[in-house]
């Protein structure tokens, strides 16, 4: 997957470039945002990452310019902040995905593929390992050795989202966006209760400590065993 990274945030740019290099993804970076004024409709990129932090054009402005030039690739708008208002501004500008930082190149690729290949993404049956745990998203189960527990659709999606970024704190805002698509007080309460229920079920596998709370930020999965 070929990345265009538009960001003047040195930390975000460095992290994404490092991850692209490690994964073998070609990339191009632009700190000014002015590339949006000249990028042709037919270009070399598969996904465009726009940080809401640029010296000349703000993130939504960059997205609008790209869409006016008929650029059709998936656009991911990143922001240090998150709110329903910002999410709506991103959608109105033409962004396909809105994510709160920090994010990884793998997470961006996952979201971009869901936009590019929605039927394939929906039909894909995937498994991922988290230490000694095997998470089966298709069967909605978590196994450890010969023991296995079943999870609900929301619970397995939540655990999967954390396992994909094991060792990294996933902001609550990103979980709201990827699982519930929006945020309100009811969803915030549901996230807390869903985390508690997933932990309770993982207790049956002696693995309830794999989900760690980062107070005021989000949650992190630990690959233990």
Secondary structure, DSSP 8 states (H G I E B T S, - for coil): --EEEE---HHHHHHHHHHHHHHT--EEEESSSGGGGT--SS-S-SEEEEES--SSS-HHHHHHHHHHTT--SEEEEEES---HHHHHHHHHHT-SEEEES---HHHHHHHHHHHHTHHHHHH---EEEETTEEEETTTTEEEETTEEEE--HHHHHHHHHHHHTTTS-EEHHHHIIIIISS--HHHHHHHHHHHHHHHHHHHTTT-GGGEEEETTTEEEE----
